């Protein structure tokens, strides 16, 4: 069985109400973010962290015509390191557009591979597409009106990790809102731009979450 990790938009299932144009929070769920679960992905806890399978964040927003989703993983890391393109990890972006928030009407599967010395990405199941989106990383790809890009990006998350750890160990709030542990660090990302018409279902909210699964079990 592959080991599963799960990342949710803003730490919970988020309903993106496309009909009204509002972003509203959904119910609380258990979820992972940077270096979670620590026993598998935090180098301070695990000497062989599974960096590639570590989902850091899932972001989503929309315009009048498009839904944009960014799946981020394998961060934070120094800017002199390459992207994490592990062929043994399957990433799935799930989109639910019916009355049941736990069903995925559009499971979008993402995998990486190599053709000789070139690294490529395959994206299957993007709403509105008639087949997989395939091409090299660090390249803008397009198929049937869906745009995709996989590659290194600056980590957009802002958080005082030092303050968090100090607070956890001492019980005294030690956060500094000018201190960003993730500043100047990268992560690997897959960004999709999908026509809203391909995912909308009347007035139903759109719910988005992501999982990663490592084939072959733990490292």
Protein Blocks (a to p, Z undefined) as FASTA:
>chain_A
ZZdddddeehiacdddfknopacdddddddddehiafklmpmklmmbbcfklmcfbdcdd
ddfkbccddddehiacdfkbccdddfkbccdddddfbfblkbcfbacddddddehjaccd
ddehiahiabdcdddehiacdeehiacdddddddfbdcdfklmmmmmmnopacbdfkbcf
kgoiacddddddddfklmgghjaccddddddddehiaZZ
